[in-house]
């Protein structure tokens, strides 16, 4: 009898833990992927990628998750057409050959019930390297218009572009690029 109660409790706990995991679709209208680079030691050059998509699986009770975010490199935008064209060229992103980049995060860290960082890999220019996104903000809320839960936050990291083979303009244009990802994802 005691063994049956323990087994039942373990099965119920496993079912409860599974029930806590949810899949969220990235909301492209509330998700922004931007970058910052120093421009020859003077001002900060900023740009963004206008098209992105992905999913996030989040289990707050189990303190785990997985994020897959695909970024359309051809949608790079700085607000300056000739610069956008140069960034798409072989000097930088080589968008004709490498039209997308993908972040896959599978190591979620939490501070209480809030995501504090996501570690994974960034595939860009045909190379996959480790990247950790640190959260400066994270929250979930019930969206009054969608009538569904939305989770999101502000994440950032700094990468060395040369690791992906983007070496044009070094050292005048610095190697370190700050990536900022503001994301909101809707529970499916």
Secondary structure, DSSP 8 states (H G I E B T S, - for coil): -HHHHHHHHHHHHHHHHHHHEEEEEE-TTS-EEEEEEEETTTEEEEEEES-EEEEEEEETTTTEEEEEEEEEGGGEE-S-HHHHHHHHSTTTT-TTT--EEEEEEEEEEEETTEEEEEEEEEEETTEEEEEEEEEEEEEEEEETTTTEEEEEEEEEEEEEGGGGT--TTTTTB-SEEEEEEEEEEEE-
